[in-house]
Amino acid sequence: MTAAEDPRAELLRLRSSIDNIDAALIFMLAERFRATQQVGQLKAEHQMPASDPGREEQQVSRLKALAEDAHLDPEFAEKWFNFVVAEVIRHHTEAAEGR
């Protein structure tokens, strides 16, 4: 019986792929946060605001277009981005306060 004929084997194969993708996403998010921490330090050193609404709007538009190209729900992409940005702003605010 091949993997395609055995649904349990196919399920395990698909789950293994999902696990690999999840691991890659975690490492990519960690890299992203390392970069945004550097941005936060720069902003704190130069008394710049933690949030940049203009940049955020540009990013939302860009990511929604990318999501459409990738056949991903653009609203989901926007929600994901807003979640990440909220965490970044929290880090930037903490950096500005010297935490």
N, C-alpha and C positions, 0 to 999 in steps of 0.2 A: 504494500500500500504506500503510495507517495504522500508527501506532505499535503498536497492539494486534496487528496482523497481522505486524509485523516484530519478532521477538523481540530482535534486537540493539538496535533503537531503544528498545524497552520496557526492556531492561536498562540502557541509558544513562540513561533517564529515572529509573528507580528508584535507580540509583547516584548520580545528581545529588541526588536527594532525601535519600539517606543522607548524602552529603557535607555538605549544608546542616544536617542534624540534628546531625552530629558537630561542626560548627563552633559551633553554638548551645550544645551541651553543654560544649565547652571554655570558651566565654565564661562560661557559668553557673558552672562549677567555679571559674574564676578569681575571679568575684564572691564565691562562697561562701568561698574561701580568704582573700580580703581581709577578710571579716567575721570569720572565725575567727582571723585574725591579731590583730584588735583585741581579741577575747576573750582570746587568749593574753597580750597586753600587759597587759590589766586583771588577769588572774590573777597574772601575774608581779609586778606592782606591789603586789599585796595578799597575796602569798605563799599563793595558793590552789593546790590541786593541779591538775596538768595534765589529769587525767582526772576525769570525773564519771560514775561507773557508773550512778547513778540516772537522770540525763538521757539517757545512752546507751540504757538499757533502754526508756525512754519513746519515744525516737526510733525504735528498732527496731520497736516495736509499731505506732507511727503509720505508718511507712514500709511495713511489711508489709501493713497495712490499705489504704493507698493503692495498693500494687502489686496487691492483689486487685481493687480497684475498676477499675484500669487493665488488668486481664487480663495482668499481668506476674507471673512466678513470684516469690512472696514470699521464697523462700529466696535467689534471685538479688539481690533488693533488700537483704536483710540482708547478704549477702556484700559488695555494693557499699558499703554504709554502713560496715561494719567496716573495709574497705580505706581509705576516706576518713578515718574517725576515727583510724586508726593513724597516718596522715600528719599529721593535725591535732595529735594528742598529741605527735608528734615535734617539730613546730614549737613547741608550747607549752613543752615541756621545754627546747628550745634557748633560748626567750625567757627562761625562768626562770633559766637558767644564764648569761644575759647574752651569748649568742653573736650 
